Structure formats: structure tokens, C-alpha cells
Amino acid sequence: MRLMKSTLFIFLLIVAATIAPIPSHAQDGGELTEFTSGDVRFVYPTELASSITETAVEAMPFEDGSPIYGSNPAHTEFVFEDFPVVEETRQLPMISIYPTADFEAFTIRDDDPFGYGVELDTLTALLDERPDLTLYTDPTLITTPDALTLPFLPPQYAGQVFRTQAEYIPFDDGWGVRYITYFTQGIAEVREQDLLYTFQGISDDGSTYVAVQFPISSGLLPTEYDPDADLDNYSGYMQGVAALLGEHDPELFDPTLPALDSLILSLSINGTLDYVPMPEATDEPSGG
């Protein structure tokens, strides 16, 4: 599998170099930076971050009767400082790497299964079975009672309303799914700063879960709430937004989907590096 993924990555690099425009945040020279810290390595457009802040997050035990949102297994976060996004975004731009051994301790399995172990099981089944992702992204299905959601960690305090631009993508040590999503706690317009690019992946050996989240802008949505917006047909409104984003050119998002996908393709978490470094990647680590 590693050879296949390496070959795929090299092919994508060749295609990107020949037909893809330079990502909007990297047009001033298109410089790339290679981040290395211990076994973790990835390459990113330099304009996406002034630096990477690495934080070892201690486990916050889950106690019966307490909200699962307030607990988490030990993991490492890599936050992209000065990430260029629209203002007021609610999500930090970061890569989170979790050992999966303790996930069951942070899971509720009753009439409403929820938590780290549930998301791991869901993603594992998704990658094993590889269903057509339009089952998850079809705008006409997203607001139905049986709508299928895609795995997402860390757990959110809101519902996953829609998913779009979903694709299976490999990283150096495994596979995952990339998509754009929107979370909300109630009825409201979708603004640019509410959109989120995510990658949820598992290492080949199942020992590590990778959760990536980046705020992303489409240029299609408002940045402020319209007090006169008609949301009486909220289901129809959300279907329209999902359809609009699903038909949007991946290279017109900001950052572009190809730029963020290339970061995922370059990601190594087990100390190996089977990809060919992208042109102009620096030799100096940006953190760690």
C-alpha cells in the first residue's frame, strides 16, 4: 500500500505542477515549508502559517454524568499561527494526532452512541467499505431524518448540517476522508467564517487517528448575518447552500482544496517519509 500511495502522490505532484494554478496564499513566490517534529512531518504553503505551535494535550477523563465534550484522550495539536482566514472563525486551524488506544474510555455506547470510539469505528467502516460519498453529500438528502454524517473529531457542541466536496485521500501512513462541513446549534444563515475543511484519517495499523481542520472561504456566502433573511424553509435553504458549495471549483476556495490536499498527502506520523518533497520546500523545520 505504501508504494501505491507514494506513486499516487508523485502523480498528483506532476499533475499539480503542470495544470494547477499556484494557491492564492502562495502566489508571492509559492514558497513551501517542511515541518518536522519527532515522527511528524508535513509540507505546507509558507503563506498558510508564520509558524506551527505544537502542544501536548493531557487527557481529560470522562466521568459518568459529565458531557463528553468536556473530556478528551491525550493527543498532540499542531496549530497554524496567523492562518489567513475570514474573521471570527470559530475553529482553530490545526492538525490533531491521537493514539487510539484510549478511545473507548471517551465513548458513550447506549441509545445515543457518541464519542471518540464511535467516530473511530465509523471511519474504519467507511474506509473498509468505501461507499459512494454522494450518499453523504447529496443536497437533497442532507436535511432528511436519515441523513448520513461523516466522522469528525474532536466532538462538536453542534450538529453537522451538511457535507460537501468529499473525497477519500491517503496520507503517508494511512487513509482518510476529506470534506467541507458546517456545524450549528440552531437555525441561522451559513457565513463564510462558518465553513470548515476537514480531513479525518486512520493509520494503516489503526494505532493513530488524524484530525485536520482548517477554516476555508468560498467567496459565495455572506460574512455577516442578514436580519431580514428568510429562513422559514430552512431545509430548502440548506440544500441550496450545500448544492452551491458542491458545484464550486475546488481551486476557487481559499485556501484551495488542492493546496490543502497536498498538505495531507505529505503528512507522515510514523517517522517515515515516502513522498517526494514538493519543489521549493525548505530544509529547515518550522517548529518542534
C-alpha positions in Angstrom: 0.0 0.0 0.0 2.9 2.4 0.8 4.2 2.0 -2.7 0.8 2.7 -4.2 0.4 5.8 -2.1 3.8 7.1 -3.0 3.1 6.5 -6.7 -0.2 8.3 -6.3 1.4 11.3 -4.6 4.1 11.6 -7.2 1.5 11.5 -9.9 -0.6 14.2 -8.2 2.5 16.4 -7.9 3.2 16.1 -11.6 -0.4 17.0 -12.4 -0.4 19.9 -10.0 2.8 21.2 -11.4 1.5 21.1 -15.0 -2.1 22.2 -14.8 -2.9 23.6 -11.3 -2.6 27.3 -10.6 -0.5 28.4 -7.6 -2.6 28.5 -4.5 -3.9 32.0 -3.7 -2.0 32.3 -0.5 1.3 31.2 -2.1 1.3 33.5 -5.2 4.0 35.7 -3.9 6.7 33.2 -4.9 4.9 30.0 -4.0 7.3 29.1 -1.2 6.7 25.9 0.8 7.9 24.9 4.2 8.6 21.4 5.6 7.6 21.0 9.2 9.4 18.2 11.2 8.9 17.4 14.9 9.8 13.9 16.0 8.0 11.4 13.8 5.6 14.1 12.4 6.4 15.7 9.1 4.4 17.6 6.5 4.8 20.3 3.9 2.6 23.4 3.6 2.5 26.6 1.6 4.5 29.1 3.7 1.8 31.7 3.5 -0.6 29.5 5.5 1.3 30.0 8.7 4.0 32.1 10.2 4.9 29.1 12.4 3.5 25.9 13.8 2.8 25.7 17.5 3.0 22.1 18.9 1.1 21.3 22.1 0.9 18.0 24.0 -2.7 18.0 25.4 -3.1 15.9 28.5 -6.0 13.5 28.9 -9.2 15.0 30.4 -11.0 12.0 31.9 -14.7 11.3 31.1 -16.9 10.9 34.2 -20.4 9.5 34.2 -22.9 12.2 34.0 -20.5 14.8 32.6 -20.6 16.0 29.0 -18.4 14.0 26.6 -17.5 17.4 25.0 -15.5 18.3 28.2 -13.3 15.2 28.0 -10.5 14.1 25.7 -7.8 11.5 25.4 -4.2 12.6 25.4 -3.1 13.9 21.9 -0.9 16.4 20.2 -2.0 19.5 18.4 -0.2 21.4 15.7 -1.8 24.9 15.3 -1.1 27.0 12.3 -0.3 30.5 13.5 -1.5 33.5 11.5 -3.6 31.3 9.2 -5.1 33.6 6.6 -8.9 33.2 7.1 -12.0 35.4 7.3 -12.5 37.0 10.7 -14.5 35.5 13.6 -13.9 31.9 12.6 -14.8 29.5 15.4 -12.3 26.8 14.7 -8.5 26.8 15.2 -6.5 25.8 12.1 -4.7 22.7 13.2 -3.7 19.1 12.9 -4.5 16.8 15.9 -2.9 13.4 16.3 -4.5 10.9 18.7 -3.3 7.5 19.8 -6.4 5.4 19.5 -5.7 3.0 22.4 -7.7 5.1 24.9 -10.6 6.0 22.7 -13.1 3.5 24.3 -12.7 5.4 27.6 -14.0 8.5 25.9 -17.1 6.9 24.3 -20.8 6.6 25.3 -22.5 3.5 24.0 -26.2 3.5 24.8 -29.3 4.6 22.9 -27.3 7.6 21.6 -23.7 6.3 20.9 -21.2 9.1 20.8 -17.6 9.9 21.3 -14.1 9.0 20.2 -14.6 5.3 19.9 -17.8 5.7 17.9 -16.1 8.1 15.4 -13.1 5.7 15.1 -15.4 2.7 14.3 -17.4 4.8 11.9 -14.4 5.9 10.0 -12.8 2.5 10.0 -16.0 1.0 8.4 -16.2 3.8 5.9 -12.6 3.2 4.7 -13.1 -0.6 4.7 -16.3 -0.4 2.6 -15.6 2.7 0.5 -19.2 3.7 -0.2 -20.0 6.3 -2.8 -19.6 9.6 -0.9 -22.5 11.2 -2.7 -24.7 9.2 -0.2 -23.3 11.7 2.4 -23.2 14.9 0.3 -26.3 14.8 -1.9 -28.0 18.1 -1.2 -31.5 16.6 -1.4 -30.7 14.1 1.3 -28.8 16.3 3.9 -31.9 17.5 5.8 -33.8 14.2 5.9 -34.1 12.3 9.2 -31.9 9.5 7.8 -29.1 11.8 6.6 -25.7 10.2 6.9 -23.0 12.2 8.6 -19.2 11.8 8.2 -16.8 11.1 11.1 -15.5 14.2 12.9 -13.1 14.7 15.8 -12.8 16.4 18.2 -16.5 16.2 19.2 -18.5 19.3 18.5 -21.1 21.2 20.5 -23.3 21.4 17.4 -24.8 19.3 14.7 -23.1 18.5 11.3 -25.7 20.0 9.0 -24.1 19.3 5.6 -21.0 17.8 4.0 -19.7 18.6 0.5 -16.6 18.2 -1.7 -16.0 14.8 0.0 -13.1 12.6 -1.3 -11.0 9.7 0.0 -7.4 10.8 0.4 -4.3 8.9 1.5 -1.6 10.3 3.8 1.8 8.8 4.2 0.8 6.3 6.8 -2.9 5.6 6.1 -6.2 6.8 4.5 -9.0 9.1 5.4 -11.8 11.3 4.1 -11.7 15.0 3.2 -14.7 17.2 3.1 -16.1 20.7 3.8 -18.7 20.9 6.5 -20.8 23.2 8.7 -21.8 22.8 12.3 -24.6 24.8 14.0 -26.7 24.7 17.2 -29.7 26.3 15.7 -31.3 27.9 12.7 -29.1 30.5 11.2 -27.5 31.6 7.9 -24.3 30.0 6.8 -21.5 32.5 6.7 -18.0 32.3 5.2 -16.4 32.0 8.6 -18.6 29.0 9.4 -17.2 26.8 6.7 -14.6 24.1 7.7 -12.3 22.0 5.7 -11.5 18.7 7.5 -9.6 15.5 7.0 -10.3 12.5 9.2 -7.9 9.7 8.8 -6.5 6.5 10.4 -3.1 5.0 10.1 -2.7 1.6 8.4 -2.1 -0.1 11.7 -5.1 1.5 13.4 -3.0 3.0 16.2 -3.4 6.6 15.3 -6.3 8.9 14.4 -5.5 12.1 12.4 -8.0 15.0 12.6 -7.3 18.1 10.5 -9.4 21.2 10.5 -8.9 24.5 8.6 -11.3 27.4 8.2 -12.0 27.9 4.5 -13.7 30.6 2.4 -15.7 30.0 -0.7 -16.4 33.6 -1.8 -20.0 32.7 -2.3 -21.5 33.3 1.2 -22.1 36.4 3.3 -19.7 37.3 6.2 -22.5 38.9 8.3 -26.0 37.8 9.3 -28.8 39.3 7.3 -31.5 40.4 9.8 -34.1 40.1 7.0 -33.1 36.7 5.8 -36.0 34.4 5.0 -35.2 31.1 6.8 -38.8 29.8 7.0 -37.9 27.0 4.6 -34.7 26.2 6.4 -34.4 22.7 4.8 -34.6 24.2 1.3 -32.1 27.0 2.3 -29.5 24.5 3.5 -30.0 22.3 0.4 -29.3 25.3 -1.7 -26.1 26.2 0.2 -24.9 22.7 0.0 -25.5 22.5 -3.7 -23.8 25.8 -4.3 -20.7 24.7 -2.5 -20.7 21.2 -4.0 -20.6 22.7 -7.5 -17.9 25.2 -6.7 -14.5 24.9 -8.4 -12.0 23.3 -5.8 -9.4 25.8 -6.9 -11.6 28.8 -6.1 -11.8 28.1 -2.4 -9.4 30.0 -0.2 -7.1 28.2 0.6 -7.7 26.0 -2.4 -8.6 22.4 -2.0 -5.6 21.2 -4.0 -3.3 23.2 -1.7 -4.8 21.7 1.5 -5.0 18.2 0.0 -1.3 18.4 -0.9 -0.5 19.0 2.8 -2.5 15.9 3.7 -0.7 13.8 1.1 2.7 14.9 2.5 1.7 14.1 6.1 3.8 11.4 7.9 3.1 10.5 11.5 5.4 7.4 12.0 8.8 8.8 11.2 8.8 7.7 7.5 8.8 9.9 4.5 7.8 8.1 1.4 6.8 11.1 -0.6 9.0 13.3 -2.9 9.3 16.7 -1.2 7.4 19.4 -3.1 9.5 21.9 -5.1 11.0 24.8 -3.1 10.3 23.1 0.2 12.8 24.4 2.8 15.2 22.1 4.6 14.7 23.9 7.9 11.9 22.7 10.2 9.4 25.3 11.2 8.9 24.0 14.7 9.1 21.1 17.1 
